[in-house]
Amino acid sequence: MKIASIALTGLLILTSGAFGPAKADSVPAPLVPGYPAAKDIPGARELPDPKTDYKVVFADGQEAKPGEVNPMLPTIATYLNTLGAHGVPAEHRHIVIMFHQRNPDMDIVMSNEAYKERYHRDNPNIAIIHALKQAGVDIRACGQGLLARKIDPSQVNPDVQIDLWAMTTLVNLQLKGYVRVG
C-alpha cells in the first residue's frame, strides 16, 4: 500500500505541470505594451531566431504630422515585440534609435515641458519613447542637430542620450556590427 501511495504521489508530481499554470512557450507579453508583434504568416520562411544577436540602429528620418507620434516609433515597437514573441532573449536584442538633423521633427526628443513651451501642446512621443526605453532600446539624439534646432541639452527628454554627432554614432555602431535601418 505504501509503495502504491508513493508511486501515485510521484505520478501526480510529474504530471501536475500539465494542469498548472500556462507553459513558458505561450505567447509572451509584449515588450512594448500597446503595440503588436508582426502577425504570423503560415509558411513564412524567415523568422526571428532566438540564437541570433540582433544589432540594429534605426536612423530615424521620418516626419510626423504636428501633434502625432513619429511613424517610425510604432514600427520599432512592433519589431521589438516581434523579436520578443519569437523568443529572442534580451541579451540578443541590441536596438538603437538615432534621431538626427535630417529628421524633420527632431524636436520630439525634447522633454514634454520644453516641447510644450515651444509648441503650446504636449509632445505626443513621450509615452512611446519611454516605453521603448523601458523595453531596452537605446535612444539617442545628434548633438549637432540639437545645436542646429536650438535645443538646449537641458531640454532633452531624460530617456534620450545626447551624442556628439549622428555621423559618428552611426559609423561607430556599424563598425561594431550594427545593421542600419533608415
N, CA, C and O of each residue as an XYZ file, in Angstrom:
728
protein
N       0.812     -1.184      0.000
C       0.000      0.000      0.000
C       0.862      1.257      0.000
O       0.572      2.227     -0.701
N       1.971      1.221      0.832
C       2.853      2.375      0.880
C       3.500      2.608     -0.481
O       3.617      3.755     -0.913
N       3.913      1.569     -1.152
C       4.566      1.694     -2.448
C       3.595      2.282     -3.461
O       3.972      3.141     -4.258
N       2.345      1.823     -3.436
C       1.339      2.360     -4.351
C       1.095      3.834     -4.061
O       0.920      4.625     -4.988
N       1.082      4.212     -2.791
C       0.863      5.612     -2.405
C       2.023      6.483     -2.867
O       1.815      7.575     -3.395
N       3.242      6.000     -2.666
C       4.428      6.746     -3.098
C       4.438      6.864     -4.617
O       4.727      7.935     -5.150
N       4.133      5.799     -5.306
C       4.100      5.811     -6.766
C       3.039      6.795     -7.272
O       3.291      7.544     -8.216
N       1.866      6.798     -6.655
C       0.794      7.701     -7.049
C       1.200      9.158     -6.794
O       0.939     10.031     -7.622
N       1.838      9.417     -5.652
C       2.312     10.774     -5.338
C       3.340     11.227     -6.371
O       3.274     12.355     -6.858
N       4.283     10.360     -6.705
C       5.293     10.683     -7.720
C       4.660     10.967     -9.066
O       5.041     11.913     -9.755
N       3.687     10.141     -9.441
C       2.992     10.329    -10.715
C       2.262     11.670    -10.732
O       2.285     12.378    -11.739
N       1.618     12.019     -9.626
C       0.912     13.300     -9.544
C       1.881     14.476     -9.650
O       1.577     15.472    -10.306
N       3.028     14.368     -9.015
C       4.027     15.436     -9.085
C       4.528     15.599    -10.517
O       4.648     16.720    -11.010
N       4.821     14.486    -11.182
C       5.334     14.549    -12.547
C       4.317     15.107    -13.531
O       4.690     15.814    -14.468
N       3.048     14.804    -13.336
C       2.036     15.236    -14.294
C       1.357     16.538    -13.911
O       0.558     17.061    -14.687
N       1.653     17.076    -12.736
C       0.949     18.280    -12.288
C       1.235     19.480    -13.165
O       0.406     20.387    -13.241
N       2.372     19.521    -13.828
C       2.687     20.645    -14.710
C       1.671     20.784    -15.823
O       1.398     21.902    -16.259
N       1.112     19.708    -16.289
C       0.146     19.761    -17.375
C      -1.154     20.433    -16.939
O      -1.912     20.917    -17.779
N      -1.414     20.466    -15.641
C      -2.657     21.056    -15.157
C      -2.418     22.381    -14.442
O      -3.368     23.030    -14.005
N      -1.169     22.782    -14.320
C      -0.815     24.001    -13.593
C      -0.872     25.221    -14.489
O      -1.653     25.259    -15.440
N      -0.052     26.220    -14.196
C      -0.032     27.454    -14.968
C       0.354     27.214    -16.422
O       0.866     26.155    -16.783
N       0.095     28.229    -17.248
C       0.405     28.124    -18.675
C       1.886     27.843    -18.869
O       2.720     28.265    -18.067
N       2.198     27.143    -19.917
C       3.581     26.797    -20.224
C       4.350     28.035    -20.658
O       3.766     29.036    -21.075
N       5.667     27.947    -20.553
C       6.544     29.060    -20.922
C       6.477     29.369    -22.415
O       6.803     30.485    -22.821
N       6.057     28.403    -23.247
C       6.020     28.643    -24.686
C       4.740     29.335    -25.140
O       4.526     29.493    -26.342
N       3.878     29.756    -24.199
C       2.705     30.511    -24.590
C       3.158     31.895    -25.043
O       4.304     32.277    -24.808
N       2.281     32.643    -25.684
C       2.636     33.946    -26.226
C       3.039     34.884    -25.089
O       2.250     35.121    -24.174
N       4.256     35.417    -25.139
C       4.715     36.306    -24.068
C       4.044     37.674    -24.159
O       3.540     38.068    -25.211
N       4.049     38.378    -23.053
C       3.525     39.749    -23.048
C       4.404     40.602    -23.955
O       5.607     40.359    -24.054
N       3.819     41.599    -24.620
C       4.642     42.437    -25.490
C       5.693     43.204    -24.692
O       5.444     43.614    -23.559
N       6.849     43.391    -25.279
C       7.918     44.151    -24.639
C       7.553     45.631    -24.559
O       7.919     46.328    -23.613
N       6.826     46.090    -25.572
C       6.334     47.472    -25.599
C       4.808     47.386    -25.566
O       4.180     47.180    -26.605
N       4.210     47.540    -24.391
C       2.759     47.418    -24.261
C       2.017     48.396    -25.175
O       2.439     49.535    -25.377
N       0.902     47.913    -25.718
C       0.077     48.750    -26.576
C       0.410     48.654    -28.047
O      -0.262     49.267    -28.877
N       1.442     47.890    -28.385
C       1.841     47.728    -29.778
C       1.908     46.240    -30.087
O       2.299     45.446    -29.231
N       1.531     45.854    -31.302
C       1.508     44.425    -31.639
C       2.873     43.911    -32.050
O       3.810     44.677    -32.274
N       2.961     42.608    -32.142
C       4.066     41.968    -32.851
C       3.576     41.779    -34.285
O       2.379     41.896    -34.547
N       4.472     41.493    -35.200
C       4.061     41.197    -36.572
C       3.144     39.976    -36.541
O       3.364     39.045    -35.766
N       2.131     39.988    -37.376
C       1.186     38.865    -37.427
C       1.857     37.647    -38.049
O       2.615     37.760    -39.012
N       1.565     36.492    -37.484
C       2.122     35.252    -38.027
C       1.565     34.986    -39.420
O       0.387     35.220    -39.689
N       2.413     34.504    -40.279
C       2.050     34.135    -41.644
C       2.337     32.650    -41.797
O       3.496     32.242    -41.722
N       1.313     31.833    -42.009
C       1.566     30.399    -42.183
C       2.560     30.149    -43.327
O       2.397     30.665    -44.433
N       3.562     29.370    -43.042
C       4.562     29.016    -44.043
C       5.650     30.061    -44.244
O       6.506     29.891    -45.111
N       5.638     31.142    -43.459
C       6.685     32.166    -43.616
C       8.049     31.529    -43.384
O       8.212     30.726    -42.466
N       9.013     31.879    -44.199
C      10.325     31.232    -44.152
C      11.314     31.937    -43.243
O      12.038     31.273    -42.502
N      11.367     33.253    -43.277
C      12.369     33.993    -42.500
C      11.707     34.517    -41.228
O      10.833     35.382    -41.275
N      12.137     33.981    -40.106
C      11.580     34.344    -38.799
C      12.709     34.804    -37.877
O      13.868     34.457    -38.104
N      12.386     35.580    -36.842
C      13.424     35.919    -35.865
C      13.989     34.647    -35.236
O      13.254     33.703    -34.946
N      15.294     34.639    -35.032
C      15.996     33.480    -34.498
C      16.515     33.806    -33.099
O      17.345     34.703    -32.950
N      16.047     33.100    -32.075
C      16.495     33.384    -30.705
C      18.006     33.271    -30.503
O      18.535     33.799    -29.525
N      18.705     32.594    -31.411
C      20.152     32.440    -31.276
C      20.932     33.572    -31.941
O      22.138     33.698    -31.733
N      20.253     34.396    -32.740
C      20.914     35.494    -33.440
C      21.051     36.696    -32.517
O      20.145     37.007    -31.745
N      22.185     37.360    -32.605
C      22.429     38.580    -31.838
C      22.001     39.745    -32.725
O      22.722     40.116    -33.651
N      20.826     40.328    -32.445
C      20.275     41.402    -33.257
C      20.867     42.739    -32.832
O      20.597     43.234    -31.738
N      21.678     43.313    -33.715
C      22.285     44.622    -33.501
C      21.757     45.520    -34.606
O      22.184     45.425    -35.757
N      20.821     46.396    -34.242
C      20.140     47.222    -35.235
C      20.139     48.670    -34.766
O      19.817     48.961    -33.614
N      20.503     49.576    -35.671
C      20.391     51.005    -35.394
C      19.406     51.588    -36.403
O      19.598     51.493    -37.615
N      18.352     52.189    -35.871
C      17.358     52.862    -36.690
C      17.761     54.331    -36.774
O      17.782     55.030    -35.761
N      18.081     54.799    -37.973
C      18.412     56.201    -38.203
C      17.123     56.869    -38.640
O      16.753     56.825    -39.813
N      16.441     57.490    -37.681
C      15.096     57.989    -37.952
C      15.119     59.227    -38.823
O      15.759     60.228    -38.498
N      14.410     59.141    -39.933
C      14.285     60.266    -40.842
C      12.847     60.498    -41.252
O      12.590     61.216    -42.218
N      11.908     59.906    -40.540
C      10.506     60.086    -40.889
C       9.928     61.291    -40.171
O      10.356     61.641    -39.071
N       8.968     61.908    -40.796
C       8.341     63.093    -40.222
C       6.913     62.770    -39.799
O       6.165     62.108    -40.518
N       6.564     63.250    -38.630
C       5.192     63.120    -38.155
C       4.446     64.416    -38.435
O       5.041     65.493    -38.484
N       3.159     64.299    -38.615
C       2.335     65.498    -38.705
C       2.297     66.126    -37.323
O       2.388     65.414    -36.323
N       2.163     67.445    -37.243
C       2.120     68.095    -35.928
C       1.086     67.435    -35.004
O      -0.060     67.201    -35.388
N       1.526     67.149    -33.786
C       0.640     66.543    -32.797
C       0.510     65.035    -32.883
O      -0.221     64.440    -32.092
N       1.212     64.390    -33.836
C       1.137     62.938    -33.989
C       2.469     62.285    -33.621
O       3.519     62.926    -33.649
N       2.404     61.002    -33.279
C       3.600     60.223    -32.969
C       4.399     60.003    -34.252
O       3.830     59.737    -35.311
N       5.712     60.116    -34.147
C       6.575     59.840    -35.282
C       6.307     58.412    -35.760
O       6.349     57.487    -34.950
N       6.034     58.205    -37.056
C       5.628     56.875    -37.542
C       6.682     55.773    -37.399
O       6.339     54.591    -37.428
N       7.939     56.136    -37.247
C       8.985     55.121    -37.097
C       8.915     54.460    -35.719
O       9.278     53.292    -35.578
N       8.453     55.193    -34.702
C       8.456     54.651    -33.348
C       7.519     53.449    -33.179
O       7.943     52.455    -32.588
N       6.272     53.483    -33.662
C       5.443     52.274    -33.577
C       6.018     51.105    -34.386
O       5.850     49.946    -34.006
N       6.689     51.404    -35.490
C       7.323     50.347    -36.285
C       8.416     49.661    -35.471
O       8.535     48.436    -35.487
N       9.215     50.457    -34.758
C      10.272     49.900    -33.918
C       9.670     49.098    -32.771
O      10.197     48.046    -32.409
N       8.569     49.585    -32.193
C       7.884     48.853    -31.119
C       7.386     47.504    -31.633
O       7.513     46.490    -30.947
N       6.827     47.492    -32.826
C       6.346     46.237    -33.419
C       7.517     45.295    -33.687
O       7.408     44.093    -33.442
N       8.632     45.821    -34.185
C       9.814     44.989    -34.429
C      10.298     44.367    -33.123
O      10.575     43.169    -33.065
N      10.400     45.177    -32.085
C      10.859     44.678    -30.794
C       9.901     43.617    -30.245
O      10.339     42.585    -29.735
N       8.600     43.872    -30.350
C       7.616     42.898    -29.882
C       7.662     41.613    -30.701
O       7.393     40.534    -30.172
N       7.995     41.714    -31.974
C       8.134     40.525    -32.821
C       9.333     39.697    -32.375
O       9.249     38.471    -32.300
N      10.450     40.362    -32.078
C      11.609     39.629    -31.568
C      11.237     38.912    -30.267
O      11.565     37.739    -30.088
N      10.559     39.612    -29.368
C      10.151     39.015    -28.096
C       9.185     37.855    -28.284
O       9.307     36.829    -27.616
N       8.231     38.012    -29.187
C       7.242     36.961    -29.431
C       7.875     35.695    -29.994
O       7.337     34.600    -29.834
N       9.011     35.850    -30.649
C       9.707     34.691    -31.226
C      10.844     34.209    -30.334
O      11.688     33.421    -30.762
N      10.859     34.686    -29.092
C      11.789     34.141    -28.113
C      13.204     34.686    -28.145
O      14.105     34.089    -27.555
N      13.420     35.805    -28.820
C      14.764     36.388    -28.828
C      14.996     37.008    -27.447
O      14.287     37.937    -27.062
N      15.977     36.504    -26.704
C      16.195     36.985    -25.338
C      16.777     38.398    -25.309
O      17.358     38.864    -26.290
N      16.615     39.066    -24.179
C      17.081     40.453    -24.022
C      18.557     40.605    -24.373
O      18.956     41.602    -24.973
N      19.363     39.621    -24.000
C      20.804     39.742    -24.274
C      21.134     39.634    -25.760
O      22.281     39.856    -26.148
N      20.161     39.300    -26.594
C      20.369     39.241    -28.041
C      19.646     40.377    -28.765
O      19.594     40.398    -29.995
N      19.088     41.321    -28.004
C      18.379     42.467    -28.596
C      19.171     43.737    -28.287
O      19.151     44.230    -27.160
N      19.866     44.262    -29.297
C      20.652     45.492    -29.164
C      20.073     46.484    -30.173
O      20.493     46.527    -31.329
N      19.121     47.266    -29.725
C      18.393     48.163    -30.615
C      18.701     49.605    -30.218
O      18.605     49.972    -29.047
N      19.074     50.417    -31.213
C      19.379     51.830    -31.007
C      18.517     52.641    -31.972
O      18.326     52.254    -33.125
N      18.002     53.766    -31.489
C      17.346     54.743    -32.360
C      18.214     55.987    -32.345
O      18.561     56.495    -31.279
N      18.564     56.477    -33.519
C      19.366     57.701    -33.637
C      18.513     58.767    -34.296
O      18.179     58.663    -35.476
N      18.159     59.791    -33.534
C      17.459     60.944    -34.102
C      18.524     61.936    -34.536
O      19.444     62.246    -33.780
N      18.390     62.431    -35.763
C      19.410     63.332    -36.297
C      18.773     64.497    -37.025
O      17.556     64.547    -37.205
N      19.604     65.424    -37.437
C      19.112     66.670    -38.012
C      18.272     66.464    -39.265
O      17.403     67.285    -39.555
N      18.500     65.425    -39.991
C      17.706     65.195    -41.206
C      16.290     64.734    -40.880
O      15.434     64.667    -41.762
N      16.050     64.421    -39.628
C      14.704     64.073    -39.194
C      13.928     65.383    -39.072
O      14.259     66.211    -38.224
N      12.894     65.591    -39.908
C      12.193     66.867    -39.907
C      11.547     67.233    -38.566
O      11.313     68.411    -38.297
N      11.267     66.261    -37.748
C      10.664     66.585    -36.439
C      11.561     66.104    -35.293
O      11.099     65.454    -34.355
N      12.841     66.434    -35.391
C      13.797     66.033    -34.350
C      13.418     66.587    -32.976
O      13.896     66.094    -31.955
N      12.574     67.596    -32.951
C      12.149     68.187    -31.690
C      11.423     67.186    -30.793
O      11.175     67.473    -29.622
N      11.087     66.040    -31.319
C      10.407     65.028    -30.495
C      11.292     64.514    -29.375
O      10.794     63.867    -28.454
N      12.605     64.785    -29.427
C      13.500     64.356    -28.342
C      13.416     65.295    -27.139
O      14.023     65.032    -26.101
N      12.674     66.374    -27.276
C      12.549     67.333    -26.178
C      11.673     66.764    -25.060
O      10.788     65.943    -25.303
N      11.936     67.213    -23.835
C      11.065     66.852    -22.717
C       9.680     67.428    -22.997
O       9.535     68.339    -23.811
N       8.681     66.903    -22.331
C       7.331     67.407    -22.553
C       7.233     68.891    -22.197
O       6.583     69.663    -22.902
N       7.878     69.283    -21.104
C       7.817     70.684    -20.670
C       8.424     71.613    -21.725
O       7.828     72.634    -22.068
N       9.603     71.263    -22.239
C      10.274     72.101    -23.240
C       9.478     72.123    -24.545
O       9.339     73.173    -25.172
N       8.963     70.981    -24.947
C       8.168     70.887    -26.177
C       6.918     71.744    -26.048
O       6.554     72.484    -26.961
N       6.271     71.629    -24.895
C       5.036     72.386    -24.656
C       5.311     73.891    -24.650
O       4.508     74.676    -25.152
N       6.434     74.280    -24.088
C       6.795     75.700    -24.069
C       7.003     76.227    -25.495
O       6.627     77.355    -25.815
N       7.613     75.380    -26.349
C       7.902     75.804    -27.721
C       6.682     75.712    -28.632
O       6.473     76.582    -29.477
N       5.873     74.657    -28.466
C       4.784     74.409    -29.427
C       3.372     74.536    -28.843
O       2.389     74.372    -29.566
N       3.270     74.818    -27.578
C       1.979     75.023    -26.906
C       1.076     73.783    -26.967
O      -0.149     73.892    -27.028
N       1.696     72.624    -26.950
C       0.974     71.343    -26.874
C       1.940     70.289    -26.351
O       3.158     70.458    -26.401
N       1.370     69.199    -25.848
C       2.188     68.107    -25.329
C       2.958     67.427    -26.450
O       2.525     67.411    -27.602
N       4.100     66.870    -26.092
C       4.899     66.078    -27.024
C       4.248     64.703    -27.115
O       4.276     63.954    -26.138
N       3.660     64.348    -28.263
C       2.945     63.071    -28.380
C       3.859     61.845    -28.380
O       3.366     60.718    -28.358
N       5.168     62.041    -28.405
C       6.126     60.943    -28.488
C       6.676     60.505    -27.138
O       7.379     59.499    -27.053
N       6.363     61.249    -26.084
C       6.926     60.976    -24.759
C       6.628     59.546    -24.302
O       7.537     58.835    -23.875
N       5.380     59.123    -24.385
C       4.987     57.806    -23.859
C       5.679     56.665    -24.601
O       6.182     55.737    -23.968
N       5.711     56.719    -25.925
C       6.323     55.606    -26.672
C       7.847     55.627    -26.523
O       8.468     54.565    -26.472
N       8.456     56.805    -26.455
C       9.898     56.857    -26.222
C      10.217     56.219    -24.870
O      11.169     55.448    -24.751
N       9.422     56.541    -23.861
C       9.649     55.958    -22.530
C       9.433     54.435    -22.555
O      10.217     53.688    -21.971
N       8.376     53.982    -23.228
C       8.099     52.538    -23.303
C       9.220     51.800    -24.027
O       9.612     50.710    -23.610
N       9.736     52.381    -25.100
C      10.858     51.764    -25.820
C      12.093     51.709    -24.929
O      12.797     50.699    -24.901
N      12.353     52.777    -24.213
C      13.497     52.808    -23.298
C      13.349     51.722    -22.236
O      14.307     51.009    -21.937
N      12.147     51.594    -21.663
C      11.889     50.573    -20.646
C      12.071     49.163    -21.207
O      12.415     48.239    -20.470
N      11.839     48.998    -22.512
C      11.989     47.693    -23.165
C      13.431     47.421    -23.584
O      13.712     46.393    -24.201
N      14.353     48.338    -23.252
C      15.766     48.093    -23.530
C      16.322     48.790    -24.755
O      17.476     48.562    -25.115
N      15.532     49.637    -25.406
C      16.026     50.343    -26.587
C      16.886     51.523    -26.144
O      16.529     52.251    -25.218
N      18.013     51.704    -26.810
C      18.929     52.800    -26.551
C      18.517     53.944    -27.483
O      18.583     53.800    -28.704
N      18.096     55.072    -26.918
C      17.567     56.179    -27.715
C      18.540     57.344    -27.640
O      18.931     57.775    -26.555
N      18.927     57.852    -28.815
C      19.968     58.869    -28.886
C      19.565     60.038    -29.781
O      18.732     59.903    -30.677
N      20.181     61.186    -29.511
C      19.960     62.375    -30.324
C      21.309     62.939    -30.752
O      22.279     62.912    -29.996
N      21.349     63.440    -31.958
C      22.549     64.062    -32.509
C      22.752     65.428    -31.852
O      21.884     66.298    -31.935
N      23.902     65.611    -31.198
C      24.204     66.886    -30.566
C      24.275     68.030    -31.562
O      23.857     69.146    -31.255
N      24.802     67.763    -32.756
C      24.888     68.807    -33.775
C      23.489     69.204    -34.252
O      23.231     70.373    -34.540
N      22.590     68.218    -34.330
C      21.200     68.508    -34.690
C      20.505     69.343    -33.629
O      19.699     70.218    -33.945
N      20.824     69.067    -32.361
C      20.254     69.864    -31.277
C      20.702     71.315    -31.401
O      19.901     72.239    -31.257
N      21.998     71.504    -31.673
C      22.508     72.871    -31.849
C      21.796     73.576    -33.012
O      21.389     74.731    -32.887
N      21.651     72.880    -34.131
C      21.003     73.464    -35.307
C      19.541     73.820    -35.030
O      19.028     74.800    -35.570
N      18.879     73.039    -34.201
C      17.472     73.289    -33.872
C      17.296     74.180    -32.649
O      16.177     74.446    -32.212
N      18.428     74.637    -32.103
C      18.405     75.494    -30.909
C      17.675     74.821    -29.741
O      16.840     75.421    -29.063
N      18.033     73.543    -29.540
C      17.516     72.779    -28.404
C      18.654     72.647    -27.408
O      19.672     72.019    -27.696
N      18.479     73.234    -26.250
C      19.486     73.152    -25.202
C      19.491     71.724    -24.648
O      18.426     71.121    -24.516
N      20.665     71.169    -24.321
C      20.696     69.817    -23.755
C      19.790     69.641    -22.534
O      19.283     68.545    -22.293
N      19.585     70.703    -21.768
C      18.704     70.603    -20.595
C      17.245     70.412    -20.990
O      16.424     70.049    -20.147
N      16.908     70.649    -22.253
C      15.534     70.498    -22.740
C      15.255     69.097    -23.289
O      14.129     68.799    -23.684
N      16.271     68.244    -23.313
C      16.120     66.914    -23.904
C      15.504     65.946    -22.886
O      15.846     65.956    -21.703
N      14.601     65.127    -23.377
C      13.938     64.082    -22.595
C      15.012     63.244    -21.884
O      15.987     62.836    -22.516
N      14.847     62.983    -20.588
C      15.867     62.197    -19.874
C      16.002     60.751    -20.379
O      16.976     60.079    -20.040
N      15.056     60.265    -21.175
C      15.173     58.927    -21.759
C      16.066     58.914    -22.999
O      16.322     57.856    -23.574
N      16.540     60.094    -23.409
C      17.318     60.224    -24.642
C      18.764     60.609    -24.307
O      19.009     61.578    -23.588
N      19.703     59.843    -24.834
C      21.138     60.128    -24.680
C      21.559     61.103    -25.774
O      21.152     60.952    -26.927
N      22.355     62.085    -25.432
C      22.876     63.030    -26.412
C      24.261     62.565    -26.839
O      25.141     62.361    -26.003
N      24.452     62.399    -28.151
C      25.744     62.033    -28.710
C      26.338     63.251    -29.411
O      25.616     64.195    -29.731
N      27.633     63.237    -29.648
C      28.313     64.345    -30.300
C      27.706     64.652    -31.668
O      27.364     65.794    -31.977
N      27.581     63.579    -32.490
C      27.166     63.766    -33.872
C      26.600     62.438    -34.370
O      27.192     61.385    -34.134
N      25.487     62.481    -35.040
C      24.876     61.254    -35.561
C      25.829     60.514    -36.491
O      25.864     59.283    -36.488
N      26.593     61.241    -37.276
C      27.531     60.605    -38.201
C      28.511     59.724    -37.436
O      28.776     58.593    -37.842
N      29.049     60.232    -36.337
C      29.981     59.448    -35.531
C      29.291     58.221    -34.950
O      29.826     57.115    -35.016
N      28.117     58.413    -34.386
C      27.377     57.300    -33.775
C      27.066     56.220    -34.794
O      27.293     55.036    -34.542
N      26.544     56.626    -35.951
C      26.155     55.644    -36.964
C      27.372     54.878    -37.485
O      27.298     53.663    -37.671
N      28.478     55.561    -37.721
C      29.692     54.884    -38.184
C      30.209     53.943    -37.095
O      30.522     52.785    -37.372
N      30.301     54.439    -35.856
C      30.807     53.594    -34.770
C      29.968     52.334    -34.595
O      30.511     51.238    -34.457
N      28.659     52.485    -34.601
C      27.797     51.317    -34.407
C      27.916     50.333    -35.575
O      27.936     49.121    -35.364
N      27.994     50.850    -36.799
C      28.131     49.951    -37.938
C      29.469     49.225    -37.912
O      29.551     48.067    -38.324
N      30.514     49.886    -37.436
C      31.809     49.221    -37.294
C      31.766     48.127    -36.226
O      32.569     47.194    -36.252
N      30.815     48.249    -35.282
C      30.643     47.243    -34.235
C      29.646     46.164    -34.647
O      29.270     45.325    -33.828
N      29.217     46.180    -35.904
C      28.352     45.123    -36.407
C      26.869     45.424    -36.419
O      26.068     44.528    -36.684
N      26.483     46.646    -36.144
C      25.070     47.010    -36.199
C      24.625     47.168    -37.648
O      25.383     47.643    -38.492
N      23.395     46.767    -37.925
C      22.785     46.946    -39.222
C      21.988     48.242    -39.160
O      21.214     48.459    -38.228
N      22.181     49.101    -40.157
C      21.465     50.383    -40.183
C      20.155     50.234    -40.942
O      20.118     49.704    -42.052
N      19.083     50.713    -40.322
C      17.771     50.760    -40.975
C      17.363     52.218    -41.027
O      17.328     52.895    -39.999
N      17.055     52.703    -42.216
C      16.625     54.090    -42.369
C      17.755     54.994    -42.766
O      17.553     56.197    -42.935
